[in-house]
Amino acid sequence: MATQPAGTDSVRERCRECGRETSHRVRVEIRTESEAAENAQFSREPYRVSTCTECGTESVTRMNNA
């Protein structure tokens, strides 16, 4: 489980590439999933994007799996 150290803007979690627990920058992005322009406004979903500060590996997880 990810934990947030006091006084920083990073989260410590396991990195698949490094193979250990490292600091990550975490943000939420709204991404458009549809390629068709007429449906794009209805296909936006939140994604959690985590970037390892050690190796730069980015992990993306869709947050709304409805």
CHARMM-style PDB file with segment names, atoms N, HN, CA, C and O in Angstrom:
ATOM      1  N   MET     1       0.838  -1.176   0.000  1.00  0.00      PROA
ATOM      2  CA  MET     1       0.000   0.000   0.000  1.00  0.00      PROA
ATOM      3  C   MET     1       0.880   1.235   0.000  1.00  0.00      PROA
ATOM      4  O   MET     1       1.911   1.271   0.672  1.00  0.00      PROA
ATOM      5  N   ALA     2       0.475   2.239  -0.749  1.00  0.00      PROA
ATOM      6  HN  ALA     2      -0.362   2.210  -1.295  1.00  0.00      PROA
ATOM      7  CA  ALA     2       1.250   3.471  -0.851  1.00  0.00      PROA
ATOM      8  C   ALA     2       1.088   4.311   0.411  1.00  0.00      PROA
ATOM      9  O   ALA     2      -0.002   4.422   0.971  1.00  0.00      PROA
ATOM     10  N   THR     3       2.178   4.887   0.834  1.00  0.00      PROA
ATOM     11  HN  THR     3       3.064   4.796   0.379  1.00  0.00      PROA
ATOM     12  CA  THR     3       2.143   5.794   1.980  1.00  0.00      PROA
ATOM     13  C   THR     3       2.776   7.108   1.580  1.00  0.00      PROA
ATOM     14  O   THR     3       3.646   7.151   0.710  1.00  0.00      PROA
ATOM     15  N   GLN     4       2.339   8.179   2.218  1.00  0.00      PROA
ATOM     16  HN  GLN     4       1.633   8.145   2.925  1.00  0.00      PROA
ATOM     17  CA  GLN     4       2.881   9.488   1.898  1.00  0.00      PROA
ATOM     18  C   GLN     4       3.725   9.993   3.060  1.00  0.00      PROA
ATOM     19  O   GLN     4       3.214  10.192   4.162  1.00  0.00      PROA
ATOM     20  N   PRO     5       5.030  10.203   2.815  1.00  0.00      PROA
ATOM     21  CA  PRO     5       5.895  10.722   3.864  1.00  0.00      PROA
ATOM     22  C   PRO     5       5.481  12.137   4.255  1.00  0.00      PROA
ATOM     23  O   PRO     5       5.005  12.904   3.417  1.00  0.00      PROA
ATOM     24  N   ALA     6       5.662  12.476   5.518  1.00  0.00      PROA
ATOM     25  HN  ALA     6       6.049  11.853   6.198  1.00  0.00      PROA
ATOM     26  CA  ALA     6       5.304  13.811   5.997  1.00  0.00      PROA
ATOM     27  C   ALA     6       6.196  14.868   5.357  1.00  0.00      PROA
ATOM     28  O   ALA     6       7.410  14.690   5.263  1.00  0.00      PROA
ATOM     29  N   GLY     7       5.587  15.972   4.916  1.00  0.00      PROA
ATOM     30  HN  GLY     7       4.600  16.117   4.992  1.00  0.00      PROA
ATOM     31  CA  GLY     7       6.332  17.104   4.417  1.00  0.00      PROA
ATOM     32  C   GLY     7       6.831  17.004   2.989  1.00  0.00      PROA
ATOM     33  O   GLY     7       7.633  17.839   2.570  1.00  0.00      PROA
ATOM     34  N   THR     8       6.385  16.011   2.223  1.00  0.00      PROA
ATOM     35  HN  THR     8       5.733  15.333   2.563  1.00  0.00      PROA
ATOM     36  CA  THR     8       6.820  15.912   0.835  1.00  0.00      PROA
ATOM     37  C   THR     8       5.612  15.789  -0.075  1.00  0.00      PROA
ATOM     38  O   THR     8       4.491  15.576   0.388  1.00  0.00      PROA
ATOM     39  N   ASP     9       5.849  15.925  -1.373  1.00  0.00      PROA
ATOM     40  HN  ASP     9       6.759  16.099  -1.749  1.00  0.00      PROA
ATOM     41  CA  ASP     9       4.761  15.783  -2.336  1.00  0.00      PROA
ATOM     42  C   ASP     9       4.888  14.481  -3.121  1.00  0.00      PROA
ATOM     43  O   ASP     9       4.364  14.373  -4.230  1.00  0.00      PROA
ATOM     44  N   SER    10       5.572  13.503  -2.562  1.00  0.00      PROA
ATOM     45  HN  SER    10       5.997  13.591  -1.661  1.00  0.00      PROA
ATOM     46  CA  SER    10       5.719  12.216  -3.232  1.00  0.00      PROA
ATOM     47  C   SER    10       5.130  11.107  -2.374  1.00  0.00      PROA
ATOM     48  O   SER    10       4.895  11.274  -1.177  1.00  0.00      PROA
ATOM     49  N   VAL    11       4.900   9.970  -3.020  1.00  0.00      PROA
ATOM     50  HN  VAL    11       5.090   9.833  -3.992  1.00  0.00      PROA
ATOM     51  CA  VAL    11       4.344   8.793  -2.362  1.00  0.00      PROA
ATOM     52  C   VAL    11       5.353   7.661  -2.528  1.00  0.00      PROA
ATOM     53  O   VAL    11       5.944   7.504  -3.596  1.00  0.00      PROA
ATOM     54  N   ARG    12       5.548   6.880  -1.482  1.00  0.00      PROA
ATOM     55  HN  ARG    12       5.068   7.008  -0.614  1.00  0.00      PROA
ATOM     56  CA  ARG    12       6.437   5.725  -1.590  1.00  0.00      PROA
ATOM     57  C   ARG    12       5.588   4.509  -1.939  1.00  0.00      PROA
ATOM     58  O   ARG    12       4.637   4.170  -1.234  1.00  0.00      PROA
ATOM     59  N   GLU    13       5.956   3.856  -3.051  1.00  0.00      PROA
ATOM     60  HN  GLU    13       6.728   4.132  -3.623  1.00  0.00      PROA
ATOM     61  CA  GLU    13       5.284   2.633  -3.467  1.00  0.00      PROA
ATOM     62  C   GLU    13       6.253   1.775  -4.257  1.00  0.00      PROA
ATOM     63  O   GLU    13       7.321   2.233  -4.662  1.00  0.00      PROA
ATOM     64  N   ARG    14       5.871   0.535  -4.469  1.00  0.00      PROA
ATOM     65  HN  ARG    14       5.003   0.163  -4.140  1.00  0.00      PROA
ATOM     66  CA  ARG    14       6.750  -0.406  -5.159  1.00  0.00      PROA
ATOM     67  C   ARG    14       6.819  -0.086  -6.646  1.00  0.00      PROA
ATOM     68  O   ARG    14       5.797   0.122  -7.300  1.00  0.00      PROA
ATOM     69  N   CYS    15       8.042  -0.051  -7.166  1.00  0.00      PROA
ATOM     70  HN  CYS    15       8.872  -0.221  -6.635  1.00  0.00      PROA
ATOM     71  CA  CYS    15       8.282   0.191  -8.589  1.00  0.00      PROA
ATOM     72  C   CYS    15       8.541  -1.151  -9.272  1.00  0.00      PROA
ATOM     73  O   CYS    15       9.382  -1.928  -8.820  1.00  0.00      PROA
ATOM     74  N   ARG    16       7.823  -1.420 -10.351  1.00  0.00      PROA
ATOM     75  HN  ARG    16       7.140  -0.789 -10.718  1.00  0.00      PROA
ATOM     76  CA  ARG    16       8.014  -2.671 -11.094  1.00  0.00      PROA
ATOM     77  C   ARG    16       9.408  -2.749 -11.702  1.00  0.00      PROA
ATOM     78  O   ARG    16      10.013  -3.821 -11.730  1.00  0.00      PROA
ATOM     79  N   GLU    17       9.918  -1.630 -12.186  1.00  0.00      PROA
ATOM     80  HN  GLU    17       9.426  -0.759 -12.162  1.00  0.00      PROA
ATOM     81  CA  GLU    17      11.222  -1.612 -12.853  1.00  0.00      PROA
ATOM     82  C   GLU    17      12.375  -1.713 -11.858  1.00  0.00      PROA
ATOM     83  O   GLU    17      13.294  -2.508 -12.054  1.00  0.00      PROA
ATOM     84  N   CYS    18      12.333  -0.916 -10.793  1.00  0.00      PROA
ATOM     85  HN  CYS    18      11.586  -0.270 -10.634  1.00  0.00      PROA
ATOM     86  CA  CYS    18      13.398  -0.922  -9.779  1.00  0.00      PROA
ATOM     87  C   CYS    18      13.338  -2.167  -8.904  1.00  0.00      PROA
ATOM     88  O   CYS    18      14.367  -2.625  -8.407  1.00  0.00      PROA
ATOM     89  N   GLY    19      12.138  -2.721  -8.712  1.00  0.00      PROA
ATOM     90  HN  GLY    19      11.303  -2.349  -9.116  1.00  0.00      PROA
ATOM     91  CA  GLY    19      11.973  -3.901  -7.876  1.00  0.00      PROA
ATOM     92  C   GLY    19      12.003  -3.614  -6.389  1.00  0.00      PROA
ATOM     93  O   GLY    19      12.196  -4.522  -5.581  1.00  0.00      PROA
ATOM     94  N   ARG    20      11.812  -2.350  -6.021  1.00  0.00      PROA
ATOM     95  HN  ARG    20      11.655  -1.612  -6.678  1.00  0.00      PROA
ATOM     96  CA  ARG    20      11.810  -1.981  -4.604  1.00  0.00      PROA
ATOM     97  C   ARG    20      10.890  -0.789  -4.392  1.00  0.00      PROA
ATOM     98  O   ARG    20      10.361  -0.217  -5.346  1.00  0.00      PROA
ATOM     99  N   GLU    21      10.708  -0.424  -3.131  1.00  0.00      PROA
ATOM    100  HN  GLU    21      11.137  -0.888  -2.356  1.00  0.00      PROA
ATOM    101  CA  GLU    21       9.848   0.709  -2.795  1.00  0.00      PROA
ATOM    102  C   GLU    21      10.635   2.005  -2.996  1.00  0.00      PROA
ATOM    103  O   GLU    21      11.699   2.191  -2.404  1.00  0.00      PROA
ATOM    104  N   THR    22      10.106   2.898  -3.833  1.00  0.00      PROA
ATOM    105  HN  THR    22       9.243   2.747  -4.314  1.00  0.00      PROA
ATOM    106  CA  THR    22      10.763   4.166  -4.141  1.00  0.00      PROA
ATOM    107  C   THR    22       9.750   5.302  -4.086  1.00  0.00      PROA
ATOM    108  O   THR    22       8.546   5.061  -4.005  1.00  0.00      PROA
ATOM    109  N   SER    23      10.231   6.525  -4.131  1.00  0.00      PROA
ATOM    110  HN  SER    23      11.210   6.720  -4.197  1.00  0.00      PROA
ATOM    111  CA  SER    23       9.346   7.692  -4.179  1.00  0.00      PROA
ATOM    112  C   SER    23       8.738   7.808  -5.572  1.00  0.00      PROA
ATOM    113  O   SER    23       9.413   7.579  -6.576  1.00  0.00      PROA
ATOM    114  N   HSD    24       7.464   8.164  -5.622  1.00  0.00      PROA
ATOM    115  HN  HSD    24       6.915   8.351  -4.807  1.00  0.00      PROA
ATOM    116  CA  HSD    24       6.746   8.351  -6.882  1.00  0.00      PROA
ATOM    117  C   HSD    24       5.997   9.676  -6.866  1.00  0.00      PROA
ATOM    118  O   HSD    24       5.497  10.102  -5.824  1.00  0.00      PROA
ATOM    119  N   ARG    25       5.922  10.313  -8.001  1.00  0.00      PROA
ATOM    120  HN  ARG    25       6.327   9.967  -8.847  1.00  0.00      PROA
ATOM    121  CA  ARG    25       5.046  11.473  -8.192  1.00  0.00      PROA
ATOM    122  C   ARG    25       3.726  10.908  -8.706  1.00  0.00      PROA
ATOM    123  O   ARG    25       3.708  10.142  -9.671  1.00  0.00      PROA
ATOM    124  N   VAL    26       2.632  11.281  -8.069  1.00  0.00      PROA
ATOM    125  HN  VAL    26       2.646  11.902  -7.286  1.00  0.00      PROA
ATOM    126  CA  VAL    26       1.327  10.736  -8.434  1.00  0.00      PROA
ATOM    127  C   VAL    26       0.403  11.876  -8.820  1.00  0.00      PROA
ATOM    128  O   VAL    26       0.357  12.910  -8.153  1.00  0.00      PROA
ATOM    129  N   ARG    27      -0.339  11.673  -9.913  1.00  0.00      PROA
ATOM    130  HN  ARG    27      -0.302  10.833 -10.454  1.00  0.00      PROA
ATOM    131  CA  ARG    27      -1.307  12.668 -10.355  1.00  0.00      PROA
ATOM    132  C   ARG    27      -2.520  11.948 -10.941  1.00  0.00      PROA
ATOM    133  O   ARG    27      -2.450  10.767 -11.280  1.00  0.00      PROA
ATOM    134  N   VAL    28      -3.620  12.665 -11.053  1.00  0.00      PROA
ATOM    135  HN  VAL    28      -3.677  13.625 -10.778  1.00  0.00      PROA
ATOM    136  CA  VAL    28      -4.823  12.140 -11.689  1.00  0.00      PROA
ATOM    137  C   VAL    28      -5.020  12.906 -12.989  1.00  0.00      PROA
ATOM    138  O   VAL    28      -4.981  14.136 -13.005  1.00  0.00      PROA
ATOM    139  N   GLU    29      -5.230  12.176 -14.077  1.00  0.00      PROA
ATOM    140  HN  GLU    29      -5.261  11.177 -14.065  1.00  0.00      PROA
ATOM    141  CA  GLU    29      -5.472  12.777 -15.382  1.00  0.00      PROA
ATOM    142  C   GLU    29      -6.837  12.328 -15.891  1.00  0.00      PROA
ATOM    143  O   GLU    29      -7.261  11.197 -15.656  1.00  0.00      PROA
ATOM    144  N   ILE    30      -7.504  13.219 -16.579  1.00  0.00      PROA
ATOM    145  HN  ILE    30      -7.159  14.138 -16.770  1.00  0.00      PROA
ATOM    146  CA  ILE    30      -8.736  12.863 -17.284  1.00  0.00      PROA
ATOM    147  C   ILE    30      -8.329  12.584 -18.719  1.00  0.00      PROA
ATOM    148  O   ILE    30      -7.836  13.475 -19.411  1.00  0.00      PROA
ATOM    149  N   ARG    31      -8.532  11.359 -19.167  1.00  0.00      PROA
ATOM    150  HN  ARG    31      -8.933  10.635 -18.604  1.00  0.00      PROA
ATOM    151  CA  ARG    31      -8.132  10.959 -20.517  1.00  0.00      PROA
ATOM    152  C   ARG    31      -9.352  10.615 -21.351  1.00  0.00      PROA
ATOM    153  O   ARG    31     -10.322  10.040 -20.859  1.00  0.00      PROA
ATOM    154  N   THR    32      -9.282  10.981 -22.627  1.00  0.00      PROA
ATOM    155  HN  THR    32      -8.493  11.448 -23.026  1.00  0.00      PROA
ATOM    156  CA  THR    32     -10.346  10.661 -23.576  1.00  0.00      PROA
ATOM    157  C   THR    32     -10.040   9.307 -24.188  1.00  0.00      PROA
ATOM    158  O   THR    32      -8.956   9.090 -24.730  1.00  0.00      PROA
ATOM    159  N   GLU    33     -11.001   8.395 -24.098  1.00  0.00      PROA
ATOM    160  HN  GLU    33     -11.882   8.571 -23.658  1.00  0.00      PROA
ATOM    161  CA  GLU    33     -10.784   7.035 -24.584  1.00  0.00      PROA
ATOM    162  C   GLU    33     -11.274   6.823 -26.006  1.00  0.00      PROA
ATOM    163  O   GLU    33     -10.808   5.906 -26.683  1.00  0.00      PROA
ATOM    164  N   SER    34     -12.203   7.648 -26.479  1.00  0.00      PROA
ATOM    165  HN  SER    34     -12.582   8.393 -25.929  1.00  0.00      PROA
ATOM    166  CA  SER    34     -12.776   7.455 -27.808  1.00  0.00      PROA
ATOM    167  C   SER    34     -11.956   8.179 -28.862  1.00  0.00      PROA
ATOM    168  O   SER    34     -11.505   9.303 -28.645  1.00  0.00      PROA
ATOM    169  N   GLU    35     -11.764   7.530 -30.001  1.00  0.00      PROA
ATOM    170  HN  GLU    35     -12.131   6.617 -30.177  1.00  0.00      PROA
ATOM    171  CA  GLU    35     -11.075   8.147 -31.136  1.00  0.00      PROA
ATOM    172  C   GLU    35     -12.030   9.026 -31.943  1.00  0.00      PROA
ATOM    173  O   GLU    35     -11.589   9.965 -32.607  1.00  0.00      PROA
ATOM    174  N   ALA    36     -13.328   8.735 -31.895  1.00  0.00      PROA
ATOM    175  HN  ALA    36     -13.687   7.973 -31.355  1.00  0.00      PROA
ATOM    176  CA  ALA    36     -14.323   9.478 -32.669  1.00  0.00      PROA
ATOM    177  C   ALA    36     -14.618  10.826 -32.007  1.00  0.00      PROA
ATOM    178  O   ALA    36     -14.931  10.883 -30.817  1.00  0.00      PROA
ATOM    179  N   ALA    37     -14.520  11.882 -32.765  1.00  0.00      PROA
ATOM    180  HN  ALA    37     -14.266  11.836 -33.731  1.00  0.00      PROA
ATOM    181  CA  ALA    37     -14.706  13.238 -32.232  1.00  0.00      PROA
ATOM    182  C   ALA    37     -16.108  13.449 -31.661  1.00  0.00      PROA
ATOM    183  O   ALA    37     -16.263  14.137 -30.652  1.00  0.00      PROA
ATOM    184  N   GLU    38     -17.124  12.872 -32.288  1.00  0.00      PROA
ATOM    185  HN  GLU    38     -16.998  12.313 -33.108  1.00  0.00      PROA
ATOM    186  CA  GLU    38     -18.501  13.083 -31.820  1.00  0.00      PROA
ATOM    187  C   GLU    38     -18.786  12.398 -30.484  1.00  0.00      PROA
ATOM    188  O   GLU    38     -19.733  12.778 -29.795  1.00  0.00      PROA
ATOM    189  N   ASN    39     -17.991  11.400 -30.103  1.00  0.00      PROA
ATOM    190  HN  ASN    39     -17.222  11.091 -30.663  1.00  0.00      PROA
ATOM    191  CA  ASN    39     -18.195  10.695 -28.837  1.00  0.00      PROA
ATOM    192  C   ASN    39     -17.167  11.051 -27.768  1.00  0.00      PROA
ATOM    193  O   ASN    39     -17.260  10.572 -26.638  1.00  0.00      PROA
ATOM    194  N   ALA    40     -16.203  11.873 -28.108  1.00  0.00      PROA
ATOM    195  HN  ALA    40     -16.128  12.262 -29.026  1.00  0.00      PROA
ATOM    196  CA  ALA    40     -15.103  12.165 -27.192  1.00  0.00      PROA
ATOM    197  C   ALA    40     -15.579  12.764 -25.875  1.00  0.00      PROA
ATOM    198  O   ALA    40     -15.031  12.449 -24.818  1.00  0.00      PROA
ATOM    199  N   GLN    41     -16.592  13.622 -25.927  1.00  0.00      PROA
ATOM    200  HN  GLN    41     -17.038  13.878 -26.785  1.00  0.00      PROA
ATOM    201  CA  GLN    41     -17.061  14.260 -24.695  1.00  0.00      PROA
ATOM    202  C   GLN    41     -17.686  13.269 -23.715  1.00  0.00      PROA
ATOM    203  O   GLN    41     -17.812  13.569 -22.528  1.00  0.00      PROA
ATOM    204  N   PHE    42     -18.077  12.095 -24.201  1.00  0.00      PROA
ATOM    205  HN  PHE    42     -17.975  11.851 -25.166  1.00  0.00      PROA
ATOM    206  CA  PHE    42     -18.707  11.092 -23.347  1.00  0.00      PROA
ATOM    207  C   PHE    42     -17.748   9.977 -22.934  1.00  0.00      PROA
ATOM    208  O   PHE    42     -18.145   9.061 -22.214  1.00  0.00      PROA
ATOM    209  N   SER    43     -16.500  10.044 -23.376  1.00  0.00      PROA
ATOM    210  HN  SER    43     -16.178  10.788 -23.960  1.00  0.00      PROA
ATOM    211  CA  SER    43     -15.575   8.947 -23.112  1.00  0.00      PROA
ATOM    212  C   SER    43     -14.376   9.363 -22.260  1.00  0.00      PROA
ATOM    213  O   SER    43     -13.314   8.748 -22.352  1.00  0.00      PROA
ATOM    214  N   ARG    44     -14.526  10.371 -21.454  1.00  0.00      PROA
ATOM    215  HN  ARG    44     -15.389  10.871 -21.379  1.00  0.00      PROA
ATOM    216  CA  ARG    44     -13.436  10.807 -20.579  1.00  0.00      PROA
ATOM    217  C   ARG    44     -13.493  10.037 -19.268  1.00  0.00      PROA
ATOM    218  O   ARG    44     -14.554   9.891 -18.660  1.00  0.00      PROA
ATOM    219  N   GLU    45     -12.336   9.550 -18.845  1.00  0.00      PROA
ATOM    220  HN  GLU    45     -11.475   9.668 -19.338  1.00  0.00      PROA
ATOM    221  CA  GLU    45     -12.242   8.755 -17.625  1.00  0.00      PROA
ATOM    222  C   GLU    45     -11.039   9.200 -16.804  1.00  0.00      PROA
ATOM    223  O   GLU    45     -10.039   9.641 -17.370  1.00  0.00      PROA
ATOM    224  N   PRO    46     -11.119   9.089 -15.465  1.00  0.00      PROA
ATOM    225  CA  PRO    46      -9.964   9.432 -14.627  1.00  0.00      PROA
ATOM    226  C   PRO    46      -8.937   8.295 -14.591  1.00  0.00      PROA
ATOM    227  O   PRO    46      -9.291   7.120 -14.496  1.00  0.00      PROA
ATOM    228  N   TYR    47      -7.674   8.671 -14.669  1.00  0.00      PROA
ATOM    229  HN  TYR    47      -7.386   9.625 -14.747  1.00  0.00      PROA
ATOM    230  CA  TYR    47      -6.569   7.723 -14.585  1.00  0.00      PROA
ATOM    231  C   TYR    47      -5.588   8.187 -13.521  1.00  0.00      PROA
ATOM    232  O   TYR    47      -5.310   9.380 -13.405  1.00  0.00      PROA
ATOM    233  N   ARG    48      -5.066   7.248 -12.747  1.00  0.00      PROA
ATOM    234  HN  ARG    48      -5.293   6.278 -12.841  1.00  0.00      PROA
ATOM    235  CA  ARG    48      -4.014   7.528 -11.766  1.00  0.00      PROA
ATOM    236  C   ARG    48      -2.692   7.276 -12.473  1.00  0.00      PROA
ATOM    237  O   ARG    48      -2.455   6.177 -12.975  1.00  0.00      PROA
ATOM    238  N   VAL    49      -1.827   8.288 -12.517  1.00  0.00      PROA
ATOM    239  HN  VAL    49      -2.019   9.180 -12.109  1.00  0.00      PROA
ATOM    240  CA  VAL    49      -0.533   8.183 -13.178  1.00  0.00      PROA
ATOM    241  C   VAL    49       0.553   8.340 -12.112  1.00  0.00      PROA
ATOM    242  O   VAL    49       0.632   9.367 -11.439  1.00  0.00      PROA
ATOM    243  N   SER    50       1.376   7.324 -11.972  1.00  0.00      PROA
ATOM    244  HN  SER    50       1.312   6.489 -12.519  1.00  0.00      PROA
ATOM    245  CA  SER    50       2.437   7.306 -10.973  1.00  0.00      PROA
ATOM    246  C   SER    50       3.778   7.195 -11.691  1.00  0.00      PROA
ATOM    247  O   SER    50       3.970   6.303 -12.517  1.00  0.00      PROA
ATOM    248  N   THR    51       4.713   8.107 -11.376  1.00  0.00      PROA
ATOM    249  HN  THR    51       4.557   8.832 -10.705  1.00  0.00      PROA
ATOM    250  CA  THR    51       6.030   8.114 -12.006  1.00  0.00      PROA
ATOM    251  C   THR    51       7.108   7.938 -10.952  1.00  0.00      PROA
ATOM    252  O   THR    51       7.182   8.711  -9.996  1.00  0.00      PROA
ATOM    253  N   CYS    52       7.946   6.922 -11.125  1.00  0.00      PROA
ATOM    254  HN  CYS    52       7.887   6.294 -11.901  1.00  0.00      PROA
ATOM    255  CA  CYS    52       9.042   6.652 -10.193  1.00  0.00      PROA
ATOM    256  C   CYS    52      10.085   7.758 -10.319  1.00  0.00      PROA
ATOM    257  O   CYS    52      10.524   8.079 -11.423  1.00  0.00      PROA
ATOM    258  N   THR    53      10.477   8.335  -9.193  1.00  0.00      PROA
ATOM    259  HN  THR    53      10.120   8.074  -8.296  1.00  0.00      PROA
ATOM    260  CA  THR    53      11.468   9.413  -9.229  1.00  0.00      PROA
ATOM    261  C   THR    53      12.887   8.863  -9.378  1.00  0.00      PROA
ATOM    262  O   THR    53      13.813   9.630  -9.642  1.00  0.00      PROA
ATOM    263  N   GLU    54      13.075   7.558  -9.214  1.00  0.00      PROA
ATOM    264  HN  GLU    54      12.323   6.935  -8.999  1.00  0.00      PROA
ATOM    265  CA  GLU    54      14.394   6.941  -9.364  1.00  0.00      PROA
ATOM    266  C   GLU    54      14.699   6.600 -10.820  1.00  0.00      PROA
ATOM    267  O   GLU    54      15.765   6.948 -11.328  1.00  0.00      PROA
ATOM    268  N   CYS    55      13.763   5.915 -11.498  1.00  0.00      PROA
ATOM    269  HN  CYS    55      12.898   5.632 -11.085  1.00  0.00      PROA
ATOM    270  CA  CYS    55      14.042   5.429 -12.854  1.00  0.00      PROA
ATOM    271  C   CYS    55      13.149   6.056 -13.935  1.00  0.00      PROA
ATOM    272  O   CYS    55      13.419   5.900 -15.126  1.00  0.00      PROA
ATOM    273  N   GLY    56      12.090   6.763 -13.525  1.00  0.00      PROA
ATOM    274  HN  GLY    56      11.871   6.890 -12.558  1.00  0.00      PROA
ATOM    275  CA  GLY    56      11.215   7.421 -14.496  1.00  0.00      PROA
ATOM    276  C   GLY    56      10.112   6.546 -15.062  1.00  0.00      PROA
ATOM    277  O   GLY    56       9.352   6.998 -15.919  1.00  0.00      PROA
ATOM    278  N   THR    57      10.005   5.306 -14.606  1.00  0.00      PROA
ATOM    279  HN  THR    57      10.622   4.939 -13.910  1.00  0.00      PROA
ATOM    280  CA  THR    57       8.951   4.414 -15.092  1.00  0.00      PROA
ATOM    281  C   THR    57       7.584   4.962 -14.703  1.00  0.00      PROA
ATOM    282  O   THR    57       7.362   5.360 -13.559  1.00  0.00      PROA
ATOM    283  N   GLU    58       6.666   4.976 -15.677  1.00  0.00      PROA
ATOM    284  HN  GLU    58       6.846   4.653 -16.606  1.00  0.00      PROA
ATOM    285  CA  GLU    58       5.322   5.496 -15.441  1.00  0.00      PROA
ATOM    286  C   GLU    58       4.325   4.344 -15.413  1.00  0.00      PROA
ATOM    287  O   GLU    58       4.359   3.456 -16.265  1.00  0.00      PROA
ATOM    288  N   SER    59       3.444   4.370 -14.430  1.00  0.00      PROA
ATOM    289  HN  SER    59       3.415   5.091 -13.738  1.00  0.00      PROA
ATOM    290  CA  SER    59       2.399   3.366 -14.281  1.00  0.00      PROA
ATOM    291  C   SER    59       1.053   4.080 -14.374  1.00  0.00      PROA
ATOM    292  O   SER    59       0.831   5.077 -13.687  1.00  0.00      PROA
ATOM    293  N   VAL    60       0.146   3.570 -15.226  1.00  0.00      PROA
ATOM    294  HN  VAL    60       0.325   2.760 -15.784  1.00  0.00      PROA
ATOM    295  CA  VAL    60      -1.156   4.196 -15.444  1.00  0.00      PROA
ATOM    296  C   VAL    60      -2.249   3.197 -15.089  1.00  0.00      PROA
ATOM    297  O   VAL    60      -2.240   2.060 -15.561  1.00  0.00      PROA
ATOM    298  N   THR    61      -3.196   3.633 -14.247  1.00  0.00      PROA
ATOM    299  HN  THR    61      -3.203   4.557 -13.863  1.00  0.00      PROA
ATOM    300  CA  THR    61      -4.310   2.783 -13.831  1.00  0.00      PROA
ATOM    301  C   THR    61      -5.619   3.527 -14.032  1.00  0.00      PROA
ATOM    302  O   THR    61      -5.781   4.656 -13.567  1.00  0.00      PROA
ATOM    303  N   ARG    62      -6.558   2.884 -14.732  1.00  0.00      PROA
ATOM    304  HN  ARG    62      -6.426   1.967 -15.109  1.00  0.00      PROA
ATOM    305  CA  ARG    62      -7.887   3.473 -14.918  1.00  0.00      PROA
ATOM    306  C   ARG    62      -8.614   3.398 -13.574  1.00  0.00      PROA
ATOM    307  O   ARG    62      -8.686   2.330 -12.965  1.00  0.00      PROA
ATOM    308  N   MET    63      -9.147   4.523 -13.115  1.00  0.00      PROA
ATOM    309  HN  MET    63      -9.088   5.390 -13.609  1.00  0.00      PROA
ATOM    310  CA  MET    63      -9.756   4.565 -11.785  1.00  0.00      PROA
ATOM    311  C   MET    63     -11.226   4.199 -11.781  1.00  0.00      PROA
ATOM    312  O   MET    63     -11.750   3.784 -10.747  1.00  0.00      PROA
ATOM    313  N   ASN    64     -11.895   4.338 -12.894  1.00  0.00      PROA
ATOM    314  HN  ASN    64     -11.468   4.675 -13.734  1.00  0.00      PROA
ATOM    315  CA  ASN    64     -13.331   4.053 -12.956  1.00  0.00      PROA
ATOM    316  C   ASN    64     -13.548   2.848 -13.862  1.00  0.00      PROA
ATOM    317  O   ASN    64     -13.617   2.991 -15.082  1.00  0.00      PROA
ATOM    318  N   ASN    65     -13.655   1.674 -13.276  1.00  0.00      PROA
ATOM    319  HN  ASN    65     -13.598   1.558 -12.284  1.00  0.00      PROA
ATOM    320  CA  ASN    65     -13.825   0.459 -14.066  1.00  0.00      PROA
ATOM    321  C   ASN    65     -15.287   0.051 -14.150  1.00  0.00      PROA
ATOM    322  O   ASN    65     -15.624  -1.116 -13.949  1.00  0.00      PROA
ATOM    323  N   ALA    66     -16.150   1.007 -14.444  1.00  0.00      PROA
ATOM    324  HN  ALA    66     -15.876   1.955 -14.607  1.00  0.00      PROA
ATOM    325  CA  ALA    66     -17.584   0.727 -14.564  1.00  0.00      PROA
ATOM    326  C   ALA    66     -17.899   0.065 -15.877  1.00  0.00      PROA
ATOM    327  OT1 ALA    66     -19.060  -0.243 -16.150  1.00  0.00      PROA
TER     328      ALA     66
END
